[in-house]
Amino acid sequence: MTTANQAAIDMHGKSASDAAPPHSRSHSTPSYRYYDFIMAAFVAVLLCSNLIGPAKVAQIGGVQFGAATLFFPISYIFGDILTEVYGFARARRVVWTGLAAMLFASAMAAIVVALPAAPQWPHQAAYETVFGATWRVAAASLAGFWAGEFCNAYVLARLKVKTAGRHLWLRLIGSTLVGEGIDTLIFFPLALYGILPDGLLASIMLTNYMLKCAWEILATPLTYAIVRALKRAENQDFYDRHTNFNPFHLRD
């Protein structure tokens, strides 16, 4: 990329080649250096935060929260990066890849927990506690993730076009507030309504939502740095001016 194009990205949030044509870049499949790595990182964070974190309730400074709250927002950061650099359509493919991985992991966990334990293996109860999520919790997690991630990507993509690539902080934070809000509003009622008292459920929802949003807001400078580095390395800064935002439309 030329020095002029680099300056255009730094100052205006878009490359020089994106400024002129009305259709942004084509969704033909160019060769990217880092797209696959980001997709793999996204799926890894998603699986770990949904398999390792949910079983533990942590407490710091008198505030109780699910341990996964510290790590699950990273998947939204990767989602922001994918949409900002590569566009909604390629982020959509990654969301579906993450959903497929979560479905497999949930099915595998259910099968492994249900397998009869060997008589000399004394850890079945502990294993069930950690990995034996009920179908209700698993379904709520999948539904919340799917809806939240797509809303996050949609808001970011639309704001990018509306602001002509300026104010990256606005679309990073704005998409997070919407995406995490949708995720929270779907997951907690589906998973815990009728199990916890209404007041406690509302309190947990609010606490988790605030913690996840605060985490991503604090990470905004790091997201800025990664986005700018990727735009230079990939020579790509996609604008979703004519994108089909149907989440079930899987072609680029």
C-alpha positions in Angstrom: 0.0 0.0 0.0 1.3 3.5 -0.8 2.1 6.1 1.8 -0.9 8.2 0.6 -3.3 5.3 1.1 -1.9 4.6 4.6 -2.5 8.2 5.5 -6.0 8.0 4.2 -6.7 5.0 6.4 -5.2 6.7 9.5 -7.0 10.0 9.0 -10.3 9.0 7.6 -10.8 5.3 8.5 -11.0 4.2 4.8 -8.5 3.5 2.1 -8.2 5.7 -1.0 -9.6 3.0 -3.2 -12.8 3.0 -1.1 -13.4 6.7 -1.5 -14.4 6.7 -5.2 -16.5 3.7 -6.3 -20.1 3.6 -5.1 -20.0 -0.1 -4.5 -17.0 -0.2 -2.2 -14.9 -3.3 -2.8 -16.2 -6.3 -4.6 -17.1 -9.3 -2.5 -15.0 -11.5 -4.9 -12.7 -13.6 -2.7 -9.3 -12.0 -2.5 -6.4 -13.7 -0.7 -6.2 -12.4 2.9 -3.2 -13.0 5.2 -5.0 -12.8 8.5 -8.7 -13.5 8.0 -8.4 -17.2 8.8 -6.4 -16.5 11.9 -9.0 -14.1 13.2 -11.8 -16.6 12.5 -9.9 -19.3 14.4 -9.3 -16.9 17.3 -13.0 -15.9 17.4 -14.2 -19.6 17.5 -11.6 -20.5 20.2 -12.6 -17.6 22.5 -16.3 -18.5 21.9 -15.9 -22.2 22.8 -13.7 -21.6 25.8 -15.9 -18.9 27.3 -19.0 -21.1 26.8 -17.4 -24.3 28.1 -15.0 -23.3 30.8 -16.4 -20.1 32.2 -20.2 -20.6 32.8 -19.9 -23.1 35.6 -18.1 -20.8 38.0 -19.5 -17.8 39.8 -16.7 -15.4 40.7 -16.6 -12.5 43.2 -14.3 -9.5 43.2 -14.8 -6.6 45.6 -18.3 -7.8 46.6 -19.5 -8.1 43.0 -20.6 -11.5 41.9 -20.5 -12.4 38.2 -20.1 -15.4 35.9 -16.5 -16.1 35.2 -17.2 -16.2 31.4 -18.0 -12.5 31.6 -14.3 -11.8 31.6 -13.7 -13.6 28.3 -16.9 -13.8 26.3 -16.7 -10.1 25.2 -13.5 -10.9 23.4 -15.6 -12.6 20.8 -17.5 -9.4 20.2 -14.2 -7.5 19.7 -13.2 -10.0 17.0 -16.6 -9.6 15.5 -16.1 -5.8 15.4 -12.7 -6.3 13.7 -14.0 -8.7 11.1 -16.9 -6.4 10.2 -14.9 -3.2 10.2 -12.0 -4.6 8.0 -13.6 -7.4 5.9 -17.3 -6.4 5.8 -20.6 -7.9 7.1 -20.7 -10.8 4.7 -17.4 -12.3 5.8 -18.2 -11.6 9.4 -21.5 -13.5 8.8 -19.6 -16.6 7.7 -17.5 -16.5 10.9 -20.7 -16.2 13.1 -22.1 -19.3 11.4 -18.8 -21.1 11.9 -18.9 -20.2 15.6 -22.5 -21.3 15.9 -21.6 -24.7 14.3 -18.7 -25.1 16.7 -20.9 -24.3 19.7 -23.5 -26.8 18.5 -20.9 -29.5 18.2 -19.3 -28.7 21.5 -22.7 -28.7 23.3 -23.7 -32.1 21.7 -20.3 -33.6 22.5 -20.6 -32.4 26.1 -24.1 -33.9 26.5 -23.0 -37.2 25.1 -19.8 -37.4 27.1 -21.6 -36.5 30.4 -24.3 -39.1 29.6 -21.8 -42.0 29.0 -21.7 -44.4 31.9 -18.7 -43.8 34.1 -16.2 -46.5 34.9 -16.7 -47.9 38.4 -13.2 -46.8 39.4 -13.6 -43.2 38.1 -15.0 -41.1 41.0 -15.4 -37.7 39.2 -18.7 -38.1 37.5 -20.6 -35.7 39.7 -17.9 -33.0 39.3 -17.8 -33.5 35.6 -21.6 -33.1 35.4 -21.3 -29.9 37.4 -18.8 -28.3 35.0 -20.0 -29.7 31.6 -23.5 -30.8 32.2 -25.4 -27.7 31.1 -29.1 -28.3 30.6 -30.6 -28.1 27.2 -32.3 -24.9 28.3 -29.1 -23.2 29.2 -27.4 -24.5 26.0 -30.2 -23.3 23.8 -30.3 -19.9 25.5 -26.6 -19.5 25.0 -26.8 -20.4 21.3 -29.8 -18.1 20.7 -28.2 -15.2 22.5 -24.9 -15.5 20.7 -26.5 -15.8 17.3 -28.8 -12.8 17.6 -26.3 -10.6 19.5 -23.4 -11.2 17.1 -25.5 -10.5 14.0 -27.0 -7.3 15.6 -23.5 -6.2 16.6 -22.2 -6.7 13.0 -25.2 -5.0 11.4 -25.0 -1.9 13.6 -21.3 -1.5 13.0 -21.6 -2.0 9.3 -24.5 0.5 8.9 -22.8 3.1 11.2 -19.6 2.9 9.1 -21.5 3.8 6.0 -23.5 6.6 7.8 -20.4 8.2 9.2 -18.4 7.7 6.0 -15.8 5.7 7.9 -15.2 8.4 10.6 -15.6 8.0 14.4 -14.5 4.3 14.7 -15.1 4.6 18.5 -18.8 5.4 17.9 -19.5 2.2 15.9 -17.3 0.0 18.1 -19.1 1.1 21.3 -22.5 1.6 19.7 -22.5 -1.9 18.2 -21.3 -3.4 21.5 -24.1 -1.8 23.5 -26.7 -3.2 21.0 -25.2 -6.6 20.5 -24.4 -7.3 24.2 -27.9 -6.0 25.1 -29.6 -8.3 22.7 -27.5 -11.2 23.9 -28.3 -10.5 27.5 -32.0 -10.0 27.0 -32.2 -13.4 25.2 -29.9 -15.5 27.3 -30.8 -14.8 30.9 -34.6 -15.0 30.6 -34.5 -18.1 28.4 -31.9 -19.8 30.7 -33.0 -18.7 34.2 -36.6 -17.3 34.2 -38.6 -19.2 36.8 -35.5 -20.5 38.4 -34.2 -17.3 40.0 -36.5 -14.7 41.7 -37.3 -11.9 39.2 -35.5 -9.2 41.1 -32.3 -11.3 41.3 -32.5 -12.2 37.7 -32.8 -8.5 36.7 -29.9 -7.6 38.9 -27.7 -10.3 37.4 -28.7 -9.3 33.9 -27.8 -5.7 34.5 -24.5 -6.5 36.2 -23.3 -8.8 33.5 -24.4 -6.4 30.7 -22.5 -3.5 32.4 -19.4 -5.6 32.9 -19.3 -6.9 29.4 -19.8 -3.4 27.9 -17.2 -1.8 30.2 -14.7 -4.5 29.2 -15.1 -3.8 25.5 -15.1 0.0 26.0 -11.8 -0.3 27.9 -10.4 -2.4 25.1 -11.3 0.2 22.4 -7.7 1.5 22.1 -6.4 -2.0 21.4 -9.2 -2.6 18.9 -8.2 0.7 17.2 -4.6 -0.5 16.9 -5.5 -4.0 15.5 -8.0 -2.5 13.0 -5.5 0.0 11.6 -2.8 -2.6 11.4 -5.1 -5.1 9.6 -6.3 -2.5 7.1 -2.7 -1.7 6.1 -1.6 -5.4 6.0 -4.7 -6.6 4.0 -5.1 -3.4 1.9 -8.8 -3.7 2.7 -11.4 -1.5 4.4 -14.8 -2.7 3.3 -17.9 -0.5 3.2 -21.3 -2.4 3.2 -23.1 0.0 0.9 -24.8 -2.8 -1.1 -24.6 -5.7 1.2 -27.4 -8.2 1.7 -27.8 -8.2 5.5 -30.0 -11.3 5.6 -28.2 -13.5 8.2 -29.2 -16.7 6.2 -27.6 -15.4 3.0 -24.2 -17.2 3.2 -22.6 -16.2 -0.1 -20.2 -13.3 -0.2 
